[in-house]
Amino acid sequence: MMKMFWIAAIALGMATPTLAQDYEHCSITPVDQVGFIDSFTAIDDCVAACKSTEGCDSWSFRPHSFDKSMPGQCKLIKGVFKKEETDKSFCGQL
C-alpha cells in the first residue's frame, strides 16, 4: 500500500507544470519567425508549440504585463540572430 502511495506521489510531482522561474529571462531576435501565437497564458504551451512546429528551434514568450490570466505572446523562431537579457519575457532553445 505504501509503495503505491509513493508511486502516485512521484507521478503527480512529474505532472506539474514548469514554473516561470525555471526559464531564462531573455528575448530572442529571430533570423526567421515560423509562428506567432497570442492565446497562450503559460510558457509550457509556447515550448510545446515550438516542439510541434516544423523548423522551430527556439521560442520567446512575453506574458501579459499585469494580469497573468491574460494571454501573452509566443514567438516560434528558426535561428537566433540575437539573444538579450530582459525581465519582461522568457526564451529558450530546443
C-alpha positions as CSV (number, residue, x, y, z in Angstrom):
1,M,0.0,0.0,0.0
2,M,2.8,2.4,0.9
3,K,4.6,1.6,-2.3
4,M,1.6,2.6,-4.3
5,F,1.3,5.9,-2.4
6,W,4.9,6.8,-3.3
7,I,4.5,5.9,-7.0
8,A,1.4,8.1,-7.2
9,A,3.2,10.9,-5.4
10,I,6.1,10.7,-7.8
11,A,3.8,10.6,-10.8
12,L,1.9,13.7,-9.6
13,G,5.1,15.5,-9.0
14,M,6.3,14.9,-12.5
15,A,3.0,16.1,-14.0
16,T,3.1,19.6,-12.5
17,P,3.8,22.4,-15.0
18,T,7.2,24.1,-15.0
19,L,7.3,27.3,-13.2
20,A,8.3,30.6,-14.9
21,Q,11.3,30.9,-12.6
22,D,12.7,27.7,-14.2
23,Y,13.1,29.6,-17.5
24,E,15.7,32.1,-18.6
25,H,14.6,35.8,-18.6
26,C,15.6,36.7,-22.2
27,S,14.3,37.8,-25.6
28,I,15.4,36.4,-28.9
29,T,15.6,38.4,-32.1
30,P,14.9,35.7,-34.8
31,V,16.6,35.1,-38.1
32,D,13.2,33.8,-39.2
33,Q,9.9,33.6,-37.3
34,V,7.9,30.4,-38.1
35,G,4.9,31.2,-35.9
36,F,3.2,33.7,-33.6
37,I,0.5,32.7,-31.0
38,D,-1.2,35.2,-28.8
39,S,-3.6,32.9,-27.0
40,F,-1.3,31.1,-24.5
41,T,-1.1,32.0,-20.8
42,A,1.7,29.5,-19.9
43,I,5.3,29.3,-21.1
44,D,4.9,25.5,-21.3
45,D,2.3,25.9,-24.1
46,C,4.8,28.1,-26.1
47,V,7.5,25.5,-25.7
48,A,5.2,22.7,-26.7
49,A,4.1,24.7,-29.8
50,C,7.7,25.1,-30.8
51,K,8.4,21.4,-30.4
52,S,5.5,20.5,-32.7
53,T,6.2,23.2,-35.3
54,E,8.4,22.2,-38.2
55,G,11.6,24.4,-38.4
56,C,11.2,25.8,-34.9
57,D,14.4,25.6,-32.9
58,S,13.8,28.5,-30.4
59,W,10.9,30.3,-28.7
60,S,10.2,33.6,-26.9
61,F,7.3,34.1,-24.6
62,R,6.2,37.5,-23.2
63,P,3.5,37.2,-20.6
64,H,0.7,39.8,-20.2
65,S,2.3,42.7,-18.3
66,F,0.0,42.8,-15.3
67,D,-2.6,40.0,-15.5
68,K,-1.1,36.5,-15.6
69,S,-4.5,35.0,-16.6
70,M,-4.5,37.0,-19.8
71,P,-2.8,35.5,-22.9
72,G,0.8,36.5,-23.7
73,Q,2.8,36.5,-26.9
74,C,4.6,33.4,-28.1
75,K,7.1,33.7,-30.9
76,L,8.2,30.5,-32.7
77,I,11.7,31.0,-34.0
78,K,14.0,29.5,-36.6
79,G,17.6,30.7,-36.0
80,V,18.7,33.1,-33.3
81,F,20.1,36.4,-34.6
82,K,20.5,38.0,-31.2
83,K,19.6,37.0,-27.6
84,E,19.3,39.6,-24.8
85,E,18.5,39.5,-21.1
86,T,15.2,41.1,-20.1
87,D,12.8,40.9,-17.1
88,K,9.8,41.2,-19.4
89,S,10.0,37.9,-21.3
90,F,11.3,34.3,-21.3
91,C,13.1,32.4,-24.1
92,G,14.8,29.2,-24.8
93,Q,16.3,26.9,-27.5
94,L,15.3,23.3,-28.1
